[in-house]
Amino acid sequence: MRELTGAVFVSIDGVMQAPGGPEEDLSGGFRHGGWVQPFWEEQMGPFEDVIMGEYDLLLAKRTYDIFAGYWPYNQDDPIGAKFQRINKYVLTHCDEPLGWENSHKLSGDAADAVRALKQTDGRGLLIQGSSTLYPPLLSAGLIDRLMLITFPVLLGKGKSIFDGPVEPIGLKLIDSFVSGTGVITATYEPAGEVPTGTFETKEPSEAELERRKKWAREEA
């Protein structure tokens, strides 16, 4: 079975829209495109190992359109040459053909389509961009590794990695790296249900019991 890795550039407040340039994605009035570049350096830790490794891409349609308008025309870049060669699997409800070579359309429910794709033979899968994929695929337990590359900015608004509802899941940190410009890369794997506990060492006070009752009434 193919493993699926999501490697995502995010701001501290979880925005992942238009990291690459000012004109990349202006939807929703976003005006801070290109927020990754000022913090980029040669040593970006485990992300460099992932992006230069062997994989096929899994993309949502908007990210596919952005990539298809850029990477085929930048073949002198080793990433552009790689993206040209590998398979691009695109989740879309659109009927228009996918013109970029080695592109393949996935239709229907996102989780069902990706589950079927993972069961085929081939290279591992890597999500780039594609904010809409994370809520359904995380909720379905289909992302085997989540790499959050967090840049030291607050963007206030924009497309987020968690724009949709996500089922609760525990995560285990398996690797971390801090760049010289303050970019933190944390890599996680699923770890079952969310663990919980308490710091209480005594029976709750009357005031605490009353608070619980009050808040329960307000929630009802």
N, C-alpha and C positions, 0 to 999 in steps of 0.2 A: 504493500500500500504506500502511496506517495505521502510524504510528510508535507505539511503546509506551515510556512513561516510568514508572519506578518511583521514587516519592518517599517515603522512609521515615524516620520518626523512630527513632533508635537511641540507646542508651546507649553509653558508651565500650566496654563489654564486649559489645556487639552485641545486647542485648535490645531488643525492640520491642513488648512486650506492654503493653496498657492505658495508652497515653500520655495519654489524655484525661481520665480521672477514676477515683476510687477503686473504683467499682462496674462499671467497663467490662468487665473480664474477670478474674474471680477464679480461673480454672481453674489447677490445679497448686499452689494455695495462694498465689498471687501477691498480695502485700500492699502494693505500692508504686504502685498505679494513680494516674495524674495527675502523673507526674514531669516532664511537659513544661511545665505551666502556670507554675511559678515562674520559668522562664527565658524566657517568651514576651515579646516586645515588638513595637511597631508595625513596626519595620524588621527583617523576617526575610529580606531579600535575595531571591535567585532563587526561593525557594519561593513567595513571594507572587505573583510573576509567573506561576508555573505554576498555582497553585490558582485564580487568578482568570482564567485563560485559557480557551480553548475545547477541550473534550475530552469523551469518554465515560469512565465509570468501569469498571474491571475489578476484580472483588472475589472473594475467597473467601467461602464461605457464612457463616462466623462474623462476619466484618467486615460483610457485608451485613446480618445480623440486628442488629448494634449500630447501624449507620447508620439502618436502617429504623425502629428504635425511638426515634430521636432527631431526625434532620434533618427529616422531614415535619412535625414539631411545632415547628419553629424557622424558620418562613418569613420572619421579620423579619430574619434573618441572610442576607446576600447569598450565602454559600456554601450555606446550606440551600435558598434559592430556586433556585440553579444545580443542585444535586443533584436537586431535584425535577423539573427540566425535562429533563435530559440522560438518555441511555440508561445503564442499569446492567447490565453483563454479569456474570453470577454463575456461577462454577464450582462445581458441586455434584453430589453423588450422591443427594441427598435428593429424594423425590417430591413433597413438599409444594409448593403453588403459591407464587409470589413475589408478595406482595400490593402492594408499592410500585409505583406507576405507572412505566411505561417501564423495567421490569425484564425481563431476558431470560436464560433458563437456558442454560448451556453444560455439556454432559455429556461423559463419556468421558475419555480421556487429556488432561491439562492442556495439554501442549505441542501436541498435534494440534488441540485445540479452539481454542487461541489463534492458532496458525498460520493456521487457516482464517479466523478472525475478522479478522486483520490484512490478509487479502487482499480483504476487502470494502470497499466505498466508505463513507466517513464520516469523522468527526472522529478525531483522534489518541486514544490510549487512555492512561489514567492509573491506576496501581495505588495504592490507599491501604490501609494496614494489610496484611492478607492475607499473613501470614508464610509460609504453606504454598506460595504461588505462586512465591517467588523461586528456590528450588533447581531445580525443573524448567524454569522459563522461562529462567533464566540459562544452564543447561546446554545448552539447545536453541538458544541464541543469539537469543532472541526479544525480549529487552529492549534497546532501542536507546539508552536513556539511563538511568543510575542515579544518583539524587540521594540522597546520604546526609546527613541532617541530624542531626548528632551532638551530644547534650547532655552537659554535664559532670557525669555521675553514673555510678556503678558500681552495678548492680542485683543482681549476684550470680547470679540465676537468673531464668528466664522464657523465653517464646517468643522465638526468635532468628531473624534474617533468614537464617541459614545452618544451620537445624536439620536439613536433609537434605543428602545428598552433592551437591556441585557440581563440574562439570567445570572443570578449570583454564582460565583465560582471562586474557589481558592486558587492562588498562584504561588509557585515556588521560584525564587530568584536563583538562577543558575550561573549568571555572569554579570559583571558590571564594569564600567569603564568611564573615566572622566577625562575629557580632552583638555588641552591647555587653554581653550577659550570658554570652558565651563559647560560644555555639552555633556550631558549624562546619558550614557547608554545602559539600560537595564534590560536583561533578557530573562523572560519568565517561561515556565512550563505549567500546564494545568496541574492542580494538586487536590482535586476532589472538591468536597463541599467547603463552604466558608467556615473556618474554625471560629468558635466563640468562647468566651470565658468571662470572669468577673473579678474585680479587685475588692469586692465586698468581703470583709472578714467577720462581720457581726450581723445579727438580725436587723432588718430595716427598721428605722425609727418610725414613730407615729407620723411625723411630718412627711417622711418619705412615702409611707403607705397612702397618706392623704393626697400627695402629689400624683401618685400613680392612678388613683381613682379619678382625680380631676382630669388628668390628661386622657384617660380612657373614655370619660364622658364626652370630652371635646372631640374625640376621634369617632365617636359613634354616629 
